Amino acid sequence: MRRLHRPAHRVIRAGPIKARPGYALLAAGPAVALPSVDVFVEGHSLAALERPAAVVKGADDA
């Protein structure tokens, strides 16, 4: 992930279950990669994917 992050403008991760109450990132692989992720958004629906689309377009700095 560090190698991917260097040439990338931003690394965005969409988590399909991030919207669930009490969600915690417990899987080792994604948890280790998270420090290299600039934006971690919900990805459980088409509407939720509008957020990373806005980030990619540069409309959102979060």
GROMACS elastic network, one bead per residue, 0.5 to 0.9 nm:
[ bonds ]
;  ai    aj funct       b0    kb
    1     5     6  0.59536   500
    1     6     6  0.86832   500
    1    32     6  0.89289   500
    1    33     6  0.59780   500
    1    34     6  0.87163   500
    1    35     6  0.88236   500
    1    36     6  0.60495   500
    1    37     6  0.82201   500
    2     5     6  0.50257   500
    2     6     6  0.63520   500
    2    33     6  0.81950   500
    2    35     6  0.87977   500
    2    36     6  0.60102   500
    3     6     6  0.55058   500
    3     7     6  0.74387   500
    3     8     6  0.89709   500
    4     7     6  0.62511   500
    4     8     6  0.63096   500
    4    11     6  0.81298   500
    4    36     6  0.85225   500
    5     8     6  0.50798   500
    5     9     6  0.75755   500
    5    10     6  0.70566   500
    5    11     6  0.63403   500
    5    36     6  0.62505   500
    5    37     6  0.76884   500
    5    38     6  0.88663   500
    6     9     6  0.79570   500
    7    10     6  0.88534   500
    8    11     6  0.66212   500
   10    37     6  0.76243   500
   10    38     6  0.59576   500
   10    39     6  0.78176   500
   10    55     6  0.86456   500
   10    56     6  0.79032   500
   11    36     6  0.72443   500
   11    37     6  0.50522   500
   11    38     6  0.53029   500
   11    39     6  0.66674   500
   11    40     6  0.86931   500
   12    37     6  0.59195   500
   12    38     6  0.59645   500
   12    40     6  0.59212   500
   12    41     6  0.75612   500
   12    52     6  0.68492   500
   12    55     6  0.82943   500
   12    56     6  0.84424   500
   13    34     6  0.84502   500
   13    37     6  0.66355   500
   13    38     6  0.81265   500
   13    39     6  0.63636   500
   13    41     6  0.62969   500
   13    42     6  0.84006   500
   13    43     6  0.85024   500
   13    52     6  0.82804   500
   14    18     6  0.81689   500
   14    39     6  0.84139   500
   14    40     6  0.59201   500
   14    42     6  0.53964   500
   14    44     6  0.82827   500
   14    48     6  0.89286   500
   14    49     6  0.76709   500
   14    52     6  0.75687   500
   15    18     6  0.51423   500
   15    19     6  0.80941   500
   15    40     6  0.72217   500
   15    41     6  0.62491   500
   15    42     6  0.50676   500
   15    44     6  0.70618   500
   16    19     6  0.74422   500
   16    41     6  0.87923   500
   16    42     6  0.60245   500
   16    45     6  0.77589   500
   17    20     6  0.56776   500
   17    23     6  0.72248   500
   17    42     6  0.71098   500
   17    43     6  0.72137   500
   17    44     6  0.61490   500
   18    21     6  0.81740   500
   18    22     6  0.88822   500
   18    23     6  0.58437   500
   18    24     6  0.77520   500
   18    25     6  0.82614   500
   18    40     6  0.88946   500
   18    41     6  0.74021   500
   18    42     6  0.52238   500
   18    43     6  0.72815   500
   18    44     6  0.75671   500
   19    22     6  0.87261   500
   19    23     6  0.71466   500
   19    41     6  0.87740   500
   19    42     6  0.57925   500
   19    43     6  0.79682   500
   19    44     6  0.70208   500
   20    23     6  0.54760   500
   23    26     6  0.89808   500
   25    28     6  0.83062   500
   25    30     6  0.73719   500
   25    31     6  0.61639   500
   26    29     6  0.88431   500
   26    30     6  0.80525   500
   26    31     6  0.66210   500
   27    30     6  0.59739   500
   27    31     6  0.61126   500
   27    32     6  0.86984   500
   28    31     6  0.51406   500
   28    32     6  0.60818   500
   28    33     6  0.86306   500
   29    32     6  0.53572   500
   29    33     6  0.63395   500
   29    34     6  0.87950   500
   30    34     6  0.60701   500
   31    34     6  0.52586   500
   31    35     6  0.80040   500
   32    35     6  0.69037   500
   32    36     6  0.84915   500
   33    36     6  0.56810   500
   33    37     6  0.68699   500
   34    37     6  0.50572   500
   34    38     6  0.82542   500
   34    40     6  0.80904   500
   35    38     6  0.78068   500
   37    40     6  0.67224   500
   38    62     6  0.82991   500
   39    52     6  0.79451   500
   39    55     6  0.82660   500
   39    62     6  0.67267   500
   40    52     6  0.85825   500
   41    48     6  0.78255   500
   41    49     6  0.80210   500
   41    51     6  0.72011   500
   41    52     6  0.68828   500
   42    45     6  0.80790   500
   42    48     6  0.58493   500
   42    49     6  0.71875   500
   42    51     6  0.82954   500
   42    52     6  0.87681   500
   43    46     6  0.74894   500
   43    47     6  0.84808   500
   43    48     6  0.54739   500
   43    49     6  0.55538   500
   43    51     6  0.89905   500
   43    52     6  0.87480   500
   44    47     6  0.83424   500
   44    48     6  0.63513   500
   44    49     6  0.77733   500
   45    48     6  0.51369   500
   45    49     6  0.64910   500
   46    49     6  0.51553   500
   46    50     6  0.69545   500
   47    50     6  0.54788   500
   47    51     6  0.80049   500
   48    51     6  0.60668   500
   48    52     6  0.80680   500
   49    52     6  0.56418   500
   49    53     6  0.63982   500
   49    54     6  0.87741   500
   50    54     6  0.61451   500
   50    55     6  0.86959   500
   51    54     6  0.51260   500
   51    55     6  0.63440   500
   51    56     6  0.87496   500
   51    60     6  0.80681   500
   52    56     6  0.61107   500
   52    57     6  0.85198   500
   52    60     6  0.86915   500
   53    56     6  0.51193   500
   53    57     6  0.62152   500
   53    58     6  0.86172   500
   53    59     6  0.87155   500
   54    57     6  0.50360   500
   54    58     6  0.61515   500
   54    59     6  0.51271   500
   54    60     6  0.57777   500
   54    61     6  0.89574   500
   55    58     6  0.50244   500
   55    59     6  0.58209   500
   55    61     6  0.65483   500
   55    62     6  0.73973   500
   56    59     6  0.76324   500
   56    60     6  0.81628   500
   57    60     6  0.78147   500
   58    61     6  0.68419   500
